[in-house]
Amino acid sequence: MPTYTVHEPPPRQGEAASDPERFLFVRDGFYFWALVLAPLWLLLHRLWLALTIYVVVNVVLGVGFALLHLSATAQVFVGLLIALAIGFEAATIWRWTLSRRGWNTLGLVVGEDAEMAERRFYAEWAKERNKRVAPAQPPALPEPHYSAPVRRGPPSGNDVIGLFPEPGAQR
């Protein structure tokens, strides 16, 4: 089952807290479209610094490959490795960018899909929020109920208390 990290944006000007509708859920795992179309995926998610680094690394590698006269097979292999790394680390790059922009990570949630993860998160988040808002009153404890031990019949000489052996028995 997928795991999602929940991120809260910084409050807008004049807001005391961020609107829960603006929370972002980032799925942890492999992103196929980041593997296939890395530059477009980075653009779509507005990961400008990551896109810049991606372009610079590809340009530097292209120049290096040309200077080293590397074969086309080796160039394709290196390109596939970079694309695979982007696919596996896309969520990490996204979370890193969000933290740089001042977003707070609120926690993790597990769900079959994004909608179920959102439902689970908001249900628990609402409970925690209500606990913080409600005045802290200790819960009323129920009255203790004591009962006398039940004895069946008169005491005998063989009564033993606890886990001791029978009186007079061999050790």
N, C-alpha and C positions, 0 to 999 in steps of 0.2 A: 504494500500500500504506500502511495506517495506521501512524502513529508513536505510540509510547506513552512516557510518562515514568514512571520507576520511583521510588517514594517509600518510604523506610524510616521507620517510626514511631520515636519516642523509646523507649528501652528501659524496660520496666516496672520497678517497684521490686524490687531484688534481682537483676535481670538485668544481665549484662555487655554483651550485645548484643541487638538485637531479633531476634525469631524470624522467619526468612525467610517463613513462612506468612502473616505479617501485612503483607508488602510490598503496596503498592497500585500498580496500573497505571492511569494516566489517559490515555485516548486523546486525541490532539490532533486537532482538527477541529470540525465542526459537530455540535451536539446538537439533534436534532429535538424531543425532548420538553422541552428547556429553552426552545425557541421557543414551543411550543404551551401548555405548562403550567408556566411559569417558577416561580411560587411553590411548587408541589408538587415540582418538580425540586430546588429549593433546599432544601426541607424534607427530601426523601428523602436528600440527600447531607449533611445537617446543616450547611449553610452559613448559620448564624444571622446573622452580621453582614451578609452579602450579602443575605439575605432582608429584614433590617431596612432596609437602604439601598434596596432595591427598593420596599418598601412606602412609605417616606418619600418617595421620588422620585415615585411614583404619586399619593400624596396631595397633594403640593405641585403637581404638574402639574394634577391635577383642580381644585384651588382656583384655580390660575392660569387654567385654561381657563374656569372659571365667571366669574371677574372680567373676563376679556377678551372674553367672549361669543363664543368661537371656535366655528366651525361643527362639526357632528358629523363631517363628512368629515375635517377637519383633525385632530380628536381621534383618530379611528381611524387616520389616517396616522401620527401621532406614536406612538400605541400600538404599531402594527406595527413602526415603526423601533426602538423600545425592545425589543420582543420579538425582533426580528432580531439586535440587538446582543447580547442575552443568549444567543441560540442560537450565535452565532459565538464569543463570549467565555466560554462556560460552562467550558471546560477551564482557561482562564486563571484564572477566579475560583476554581475548585476547587483548583488548584495554589497560588494565593495563600493560601487558607485553610489548606492543609496546611503551608505554610512558616511561617505565623503560629503554628501549633500545635506547631512544633518538629520537623516531619518533615524528613528529609534527602532531597534529590534525588540518586539514585544514578546516573542516566544515562538514555539514550534507547535504545529498541529498536524495530525495525521488524518487523512480522509481518502475515500476512493477517488474523488475528483475534487476540483477546486470549490465547487458549490457545497459539497459535504464538509470540506475543511472549514469553509467560512461559517457554516451553520454551527459546527462544534466550537469554533473559536468564539463567535459572538455569544453563544449560550453561556460559556464559562466567563467570558469577559464581563457580561452583564451582571452575573452573580457577584463577581469580585467588586465591580463598581458599586453595586447596591450595598455590599458590606461596608465599603469605605464611606459611603454617603450616610447610611443609617447610623444613629447614635449607638455607641458601643455599650450595650447593657449585658451584663452576664446572664446567661440563660438560667431560668428558674430550675433549681434542682428538685427532683421529687423527694418526698419524705422517705427517709430510710425505713425499710421494713425488716424488723428483726423477728426471728422466730426462735423459740426454745428448741433445743435438741430433743429429738424423739427417743425415748427409752422404752423398750418393750420388755417388761418384766423387771423383777428386782435385780440389783447388782449381784454379780457372782465373783468368786475368787479368781476366776480365769479371765476377767476383763483386762484387755490390753489397750493402751492408748498409743496411737501412732503406728509405726511400722516395726515394732519390736517383736521378737519371737514369743512364742507361747511361754508363760511363766513355768519355770522348772524344766524346760526342754534342753537337750544337749546342743551345744554350739557347733 
